[in-house]
Amino acid sequence: MPNGDFESWSSGASSAPDALSLDAGSVAREGTTKTIGSYSMKITGTGGDYPLVTTNIITVEPSTTYTFSSWAYSDVTGNAR
């Protein structure tokens, strides 16, 4: 996934990181809680919406298995990083 380490934020620290789109909720660059690199992405639901971040840049091939993994951290129910 492009920018899978969340290092590039050309639209600013309170916009979705490069190569991703924020469709619901809010997002912020997080420099304290991270696994790889300097930043993680803090996603928060707003107004009862579930947060949704998407990317359309991944090209896939038929009859091919892909593995996706992520790390999640929650310090308060409903918040994840």
VENVEN-V399041 format. One record per residue. N is the residue number from 1. RES is the residue in one small letter. SS is DSSP state (helix for helix, strand for strand, loop for the rest). PSI is psi in whole degrees, -180 to 180 (none if undefined). OMEGA is omega in whole degrees, -180 to 180 (NA if undefined). Layout:
BEGIN
n=N res=RES ss=SS psi=PSI omega=OMEGA
n=N res=RES ss=SS psi=PSI omega=OMEGA
END
This chain:
BEGIN
n=1 res=m ss=loop psi=128 omega=177
n=2 res=p ss=loop psi=137 omega=180
n=3 res=n ss=loop psi=34 omega=180
n=4 res=g ss=loop psi=-16 omega=177
n=5 res=d ss=loop psi=1 omega=177
n=6 res=f ss=loop psi=35 omega=179
n=7 res=e ss=loop psi=-24 omega=-175
n=8 res=s ss=loop psi=121 omega=-178
n=9 res=w ss=loop psi=61 omega=-172
n=10 res=s ss=loop psi=-20 omega=179
n=11 res=s ss=loop psi=2 omega=178
n=12 res=g ss=loop psi=163 omega=-173
n=13 res=a ss=loop psi=-11 omega=179
n=14 res=s ss=loop psi=17 omega=174
n=15 res=s ss=loop psi=164 omega=179
n=16 res=a ss=loop psi=144 omega=177
n=17 res=p ss=loop psi=160 omega=-179
n=18 res=d ss=loop psi=142 omega=178
n=19 res=a ss=loop psi=2 omega=179
n=20 res=l ss=loop psi=156 omega=177
n=21 res=s ss=strand psi=140 omega=176
n=22 res=l ss=strand psi=117 omega=-178
n=23 res=d ss=strand psi=-20 omega=178
n=24 res=a ss=strand psi=151 omega=180
n=25 res=g ss=loop psi=-161 omega=178
n=26 res=s ss=strand psi=159 omega=-178
n=27 res=v ss=strand psi=149 omega=176
n=28 res=a ss=strand psi=148 omega=174
n=29 res=r ss=strand psi=132 omega=-177
n=30 res=e ss=strand psi=124 omega=-178
n=31 res=g ss=loop psi=-4 omega=-177
n=32 res=t ss=loop psi=-52 omega=-179
n=33 res=t ss=loop psi=108 omega=-177
n=34 res=k ss=loop psi=161 omega=179
n=35 res=t ss=loop psi=-48 omega=-179
n=36 res=i ss=loop psi=137 omega=176
n=37 res=g ss=loop psi=-161 omega=-175
n=38 res=s ss=loop psi=-21 omega=-173
n=39 res=y ss=loop psi=158 omega=165
n=40 res=s ss=strand psi=176 omega=180
n=41 res=m ss=strand psi=120 omega=177
n=42 res=k ss=strand psi=120 omega=-178
n=43 res=i ss=strand psi=130 omega=-178
n=44 res=t ss=strand psi=134 omega=174
n=45 res=g ss=loop psi=146 omega=179
n=46 res=t ss=loop psi=140 omega=175
n=47 res=g ss=loop psi=33 omega=180
n=48 res=g ss=loop psi=-4 omega=178
n=49 res=d ss=loop psi=146 omega=171
n=50 res=y ss=loop psi=135 omega=-180
n=51 res=p ss=loop psi=146 omega=-180
n=52 res=l ss=strand psi=119 omega=177
n=53 res=v ss=strand psi=131 omega=-176
n=54 res=t ss=strand psi=163 omega=171
n=55 res=t ss=loop psi=144 omega=178
n=56 res=n ss=loop psi=13 omega=-169
n=57 res=i ss=loop psi=-6 omega=-177
n=58 res=i ss=loop psi=123 omega=176
n=59 res=t ss=loop psi=129 omega=180
n=60 res=v ss=loop psi=156 omega=180
n=61 res=e ss=loop psi=144 omega=178
n=62 res=p ss=loop psi=151 omega=176
n=63 res=s ss=loop psi=29 omega=179
n=64 res=t ss=loop psi=137 omega=178
n=65 res=t ss=loop psi=133 omega=178
n=66 res=y ss=loop psi=144 omega=178
n=67 res=t ss=loop psi=129 omega=177
n=68 res=f ss=loop psi=135 omega=176
n=69 res=s ss=loop psi=158 omega=179
n=70 res=s ss=loop psi=165 omega=174
n=71 res=w ss=loop psi=142 omega=177
n=72 res=a ss=loop psi=143 omega=178
n=73 res=y ss=loop psi=133 omega=177
n=74 res=s ss=loop psi=122 omega=175
n=75 res=d ss=loop psi=-16 omega=178
n=76 res=v ss=loop psi=139 omega=178
n=77 res=t ss=loop psi=128 omega=179
n=78 res=g ss=loop psi=-11 omega=178
n=79 res=n ss=strand psi=140 omega=178
n=80 res=a ss=strand psi=149 omega=176
n=81 res=r ss=loop psi=none omega=NA
END
